[in-house]
Amino acid sequence: MRQHLLHGPVLFSGGLLAFALVVACGHSPATGPGGSNGGSSSSNTGGSGSGLTTSSGGSTNPGNGGTSPGNGGTSTSTGGDGEVIHNGGSSPTAGGGGGPAGGDTGTPGGGRMSCMGGTLPPEQTRPGYTTPRPAAVTELLGTMPRADKFKQMYGIAYSPPVDYRDIERSLDSDVITSIGKTILGYRYRDAGRGVNLAAGQDNRPEGDDFSTVFPAQSTRAASWDPDLEFTLGEAMGEETMSSKNNMLLAPCMNIIRHPYWGRTQETYSEDMFHVGRMASGLTAGIQQHVVACAKHFAANNVENNRANQNAVMNEQTLREVYAPHFDMVVREGGVGCIMASYNLINGVKNTQNRHLLTDILKTPVDKGGMGFRGLVLTDWWAMPGDQMPLDNAKAADQTAEAVKAGLDVEVPWALHFSQLGTVVDSGKLTEADINEAAGRVLEQKARFGSLYKEDGKWGLGTSVTTLNGSSITNNDAHLALAEEAEIKSAVLSRTAPRECRCFRSRRPRPSRWSGSICRSPSHRRPNCRRAARLCTSRPM
């Protein structure tokens, strides 16, 4: 199936869009427009303004704050915030000052910066990742046997009859003779609403498999609160570590393009900026403890026949609609893993798509990419052929294609990457190709403190919750946090007075829904007139 996705309006199903952005990337630095003037009101309160500008390179300047006064008396005016979105510029300065209002002084606006990298502000939700690779990782690559490098690049061996309770891990290495230690394999957990312990796990007994359940991402999206997402992510990451796992498969951050998409509840919204900011907050929180894996990259927006969906689009649509939120989670959130999705883009499977995984994702920022430093993981069985075993020659060719494209890890089974040795021996891949992929995996394991099995660590920091048998306990603080998130994400709509509410007419009308009538003539009262107009003119 082909989806023709042209650059155009996004489906705004929930009315979430509340950002107005002025983009000037690639041009000289621009000064933001002044805040709007405040009008007079019955309370004589002056208006506030907000300036917003985007620039690329050089210095950046915030917009001027609101400066208009109210109509005399005791009115006040609040200065607008100066907001700067830029690539490579300096940090933002303060917003404009508040205007005078009847002799009173206004309140100055603040300064803040949003998205697109540059000099990252000192905010916990945007830590970025610019630390050089540890020298110990480079040294380890030089001494590891080739077979153990290969083990960094796939889940487990395909061995029928298969056990679907054992598809959430990668293998530990053998003992590396040069260091006398074993490289710990990844234990993966699905997420979004918390740590999913229901799937099988080789190092934890089966049982109730309880963990803290948080509101779904689609619910939390309504909070518009990246700091809350950070706190939730930190709790999820901590429970991941406590349950003896070291990678959380979150955030899901595909934009909602169609209301029938079967996984709409797993992501945030239809707006790229909103998704990117919320996902960056969640990622930064998770990565206080373990590596997060942002998914599903990219243009994965239909669940039916997902492995064969072909998203057809031009380059502008790909980069401006389907990539910018991933750019934010890479450059602001500092995510350590990206999951390549099932679908095709312009006829090329995403797991084999060099333009997507290397040109756009891994290429340095100054050369037009996102500068991603982490590892690229397949979605489960996302390489060509799904769960079907292939003949060795075809598997070898697709393995070479995928690694050259920028794919680092195949999960859950090594249906293709079992041929890595053959592919290297044939010259289709080089030792440098293997070191590039395995090195990215090792770097993230070292970054999050779970490189060596003998160290007994599954992540960073100290566990607060406890693994009791198969379940997380001592999680009262996380349960309270889940309730807080639910309350902060709740959205209530205002209803008309009871006597003005609309009801479906009992009078039959052929071939259509009946119209609406009001409960009683009381709708003629002034406070009910608007509701009455809605009642009498709009079908239910």
C-alpha angles and dihedrals in degrees: 000000000000123000112198104209113185126183106268146102117338119231105263100198099156103035091240100139110109103146126101110193130189108204123198102159113160095025133094118282113285133204114238121245119260122261118266118269118257116242128219119267140179090265093049092235118157120229127250127227136209125206122203130182138164125204139166121228129348124044124336129215130205123230120260118263126242112288108177121111127222121245100291125268114085098330122140135202131215120214117235123248116255108228122189128191113185148150114232098344130127126276118283124269127219123296124251122287126258117261126243116269121190092323096312121113123242128235116255118241123240131243124238139158130218135202136318101079120254115133102352116228119237094260125132092225093059108044097144120196119253102138112129118246110273113258089229090065092053090048091048091054089055094056104035119107113246093244091059091050088055090053089061089061105058144033114239134324119275106248118162134247083056125213111220089193088068106055101101104084148063121222126267113238125245115262107291102231095209093060103020093232139110122235109233117235122226120267106203127207128189116230149161098129094037136297113330105219095168093090116085121271127192096213101043129062119246120246136106091344094203125175134157114291115213128189115281118266092248088059095045090050088075091062091069085205118133090176089059089049089053091054092047091047091051090054092048092047091050092052090047089056093043091054092055097257128124108193128053116200096223157154105046102204111168113138117246107250100161131026091223093063105124095222100047091121091060097065137052113245149305095278119091096209093049092048092047095050095046093044091049090054092050092046094051090051096048090048092060081084116007140011117277122215115210114211154242109006111217150002091335099152107133123065099190110092087351096168091062102036111125114203107203114198143137124255094259092056092047094050099037102037110022102030112039097080090051088049088056095049090049100045100031104024093040091218115194100208137034122196116219111221133231100248134087127243115210091344098310122110109242093232088057098037111117094179090057101038101035112017094044105022109032104026112105117265094245088058097050103272136104095255093231112186101184136080129283115225128189121239108250107295091348097141118096113293097032108220097344118112114238132211111267096249094054092043090051093051093049091046092055091046093051097047092046088050092056105265112142107178135030117204148229099356129019093237090145107011091059082082095060093109092050092047093051092046090052092053095242088117128028133216087253090058090053093046090051093054099037091043091058090053093047092047093057093045089053092044092057098039100249103105101114126046092210091063089067093219128132097183148329127313131010125306116246098182124058133232104227108183105307098341142070114247136173087053102131091124090054092049089054089049090052090054091048091052091050092052095045091049097049115114120196125191122214115245130204121258111285095254090053099053121122126245132187112258118246091213108107118241117187121246098354144064113279120251127252131260133186125251097244144344087273087094086083089074112105097249090054102046096095092046089049092055090052091047096051099039107039128067118230 
